[in-house]
């Protein structure tokens, strides 16, 4: 049995952007003992960046000229394949066209620009990196690490609404965080010294074109753009559709990693895929390390997402690559993950139809995709004492998010899509990879985002994606996902249903290890809640959420770990 991991608080990441809308003295007063690889002193903004990738093409870059300053943090490509660093290009383009220039910057980034006494901090179109900010110190402080920004606050208090959303949904919605006064910039927006402004880069505008051919071409270009990073290359590999695409298109991936029991269907499928593409495969046996909510994991959640999604973090010491690829959110942008399928009810089950729901309830559709389980939330309300009517609470919260993004689409399915993407729960998976490796997020290529926004919802489906994949590699489905023997989603779900009902037939296994089994095997109740036995009755996922939010709040506020007892009164620290 693994020994419990000793908890040590960390207050910095390998990669960070941090700044103030103020001068260098104000910047220094809020940074503590953190060090940065580059600090830019503007007239109205001061920003520091820390990144081992500083100077690598298409990674974090900075520009400091007589015309202004600019920092682009993350992964960014300039238009037309120009060799100019992204920060230099953006500073020149911003001087010429203002915020319209942001529409031509490709990738996953935060950008800080100051020109002509105007300073902004802009997200990419889908807020794949959050800009956290607070006005609590007296000047607006902002950054990529919510913990670091929170530690500049004088007397923070917990946000009851945000904590309730996190516990019941696994994600804090919108712009809130677990602390009052600590906000996130909205999706597709920029922050100024005193306000926040919306942009229009992420707006659905369905068009008619050859969806398959265009997707295949754009996928090829997106992966080619990201295929030249230095060092040993690896990837996080499932047996699904998205990661096999990377294996087929990036020829020098040397090793693929999967978290799963060696004999599990998912692990065996991933191993067969790796063999098909002559890649070494490493499987990590699920253990306590898979679920352990260490301080490192919890910091990557930023207090707004679940640490559960950082599946691989406990095995980081065993991963030996420089550049890391993954297929995160491929299903979200390319196969309609958030779109509401139509169903028919029969045999006491819900069976899918080969079409989208013509009249979906957007709130129910999103609750289905977020981590909401009604029975678990009822137990949480009973044992943790927060939110008396959880179902009404979560419905009202999600409804507000739907209304907030309604002007970004004129089709209800696309409204559901924007609301889902705006509150994507699994981002901590990527945040950990980015901080520890030279990580690449190919599905956020601007051309693929544009395909997503231009393609009608009925064509953003698995069939379209697989047809495009076959254009890139005709053998890509020689090894099929173990739970998807057919191209058709409907056929796969029907077969899954029949396998569960018929005797002497093996059911499809879950793609992920059994968290309940791991939790019980390693007696994690006693490790996480030794003095709170009333929480032991909660489902495992809800117990992990309690641990996440309690520990992150203590970390961010610099207070002693208080245990879960404050949940009934989360407005106090």
MOGI-V937319 format. One record per backbone hydrogen bond with DSSP energy under -1.0 kcal/mol. NH is the residue of the N-H (numbers start at 1). CO is the residue of the C=O. If there is no record, write none. Layout:
nh: <NH,NH>
co: <CO,CO>
This chain:
nh: <16,18,19,20,21,22,27,28,29,30,34,37,38,40,42,46,47,48,49,50,54,55,56,59,61,63,65,69,70,71,72,73,75,76,77,81,82,89,90,91,92,93,94,95,96,97,98,100,101,102,103,104,105,106,108,110,111,112,113,114,115,118,120,121,122,123,127,132,133,134,138,141,142,143,144,149,150,151,152,153,159,163,164,165,166,167,168,169,170,172,176,180,182,183,184,185,190,191,192,197,199,204,205,207,211,214,215,216,217,218,219,220,221,222,223,224,225,227,234,235,236,237,246,247,248,249,250,253,254,255,256,257,258,260,264,268,269,270,271,272,273,274,275,276,277,278,279,280,282,284,290,292,294,298,299,300,302,304,305,310,311,313,315,316,318,319,322,323,324,325,330,333,334,335,337,339,342,344,346,349,351,353,355,357,365,366,367,368,370,371,372,377,378,379,380,381,382,383,384,393,394,395,396,397,398,399,400,401,402,403,404,405,408,409,415,416,417,418,419,420,421,422,423,424,429,431,432,433,434,435,436,437,438,439,440,444,445,449,450,451,452,453,454,455,459,460,461,465,466,467,468,469,470,471,472,473,476,478,484,492,493,494,495,496,497,498,499,500,501,502,518,519,520,521,522,523,524,527,528,529,532,535,536,538,543,544,545,546,547,548,549,550,551,552,553,554,555,556,557,559,567,569,572>
co: <50,48,142,46,140,20,23,24,25,27,31,49,49,47,45,20,40,18,38,16,51,60,53,56,72,70,68,114,63,112,61,110,108,58,106,78,79,85,86,87,88,89,90,91,92,93,94,97,98,99,100,101,102,77,75,73,122,71,120,69,118,115,113,191,111,189,124,143,183,141,135,134,19,132,17,145,146,147,149,150,178,159,160,161,162,163,164,165,166,304,173,157,179,133,175,131,197,121,195,190,188,408,453,454,209,210,211,212,213,214,215,216,217,218,219,220,221,224,323,255,325,257,242,243,244,245,246,250,233,233,280,235,282,284,261,264,265,266,267,268,269,270,271,272,273,275,274,254,256,258,287,288,292,294,295,296,299,301,301,307,309,310,312,313,315,316,232,232,438,234,327,329,330,331,331,336,355,351,349,346,344,342,353,340,361,362,363,364,366,169,370,373,374,375,376,377,378,379,380,389,390,391,392,393,394,395,396,397,398,399,400,401,405,406,411,412,413,414,415,416,417,418,420,421,426,427,428,429,430,431,432,433,322,437,324,441,442,445,446,447,448,449,450,451,456,457,459,461,462,463,464,465,466,467,468,469,473,475,481,488,489,490,491,492,493,494,495,496,497,498,514,515,516,517,518,520,519,523,524,525,529,532,533,535,539,540,541,542,543,544,545,546,547,548,549,550,551,552,553,554,564,566,569>
